[in-house]
Amino acid sequence: MDKKLVLASSSPRRREILENLNLDFDIIKSDTTEKVKDGELPEHIVMALAVEKSLDISRSLEPGRIVIAADTIVYKEKVLGKPSSYEEAYQTLKALQNDIHYVYTGLAVIESGSYRKIVTYEKTKVKIKKLSEDKIEKYIDTGEVWDKAGSYGIQGFGSTIVEWIEGDYFSVVGLPVAKLEDILFKHFNISIL
């Protein structure tokens, strides 16, 4: 029997967060192309992408499944995506070091069949420590940068370069758990605790 919850993501971090909450869920990766329009506000970007992912998956499911989708971006004057080269990762980390940036995570929860949906976002302020060129290179060499927006992950080795955060840690990881719990309970009668 299929589980009621569906995570519309192949992110190992999002999967681990839901597993740590002891939730029973299926994973179905959305193949939507992530498009960002110039001048779009970061909160609109992440909410729109989360909605696209959740709708993409919910259309193929039988009624009554609850699809959870999220999208995370790092923002400092512009969207800093996942690096495609060593040089891009280096330049991104160099731009982030010894300064503040914001991590936005959009969250969409939709019920297949009825298409009842709740969409929101979380914004977290992050300060990266002052980093030497050597420290940046060593961090890139860990391999953590490759599938991470902004070329870092707050968990793992990335925790050593983050000086502080103001806001939701789990949102920086990729899934705002407190908001998800509220949505599941208030709108879909699903209790995590």
Summary of the structure (lengths in Angstrom):
residues: 193
radius of gyration: 17.0
end to end distance: 22.9
largest distance: 53.2
contacts: 622
relative contact order: 0.17
helix: 37%
strand: 25%
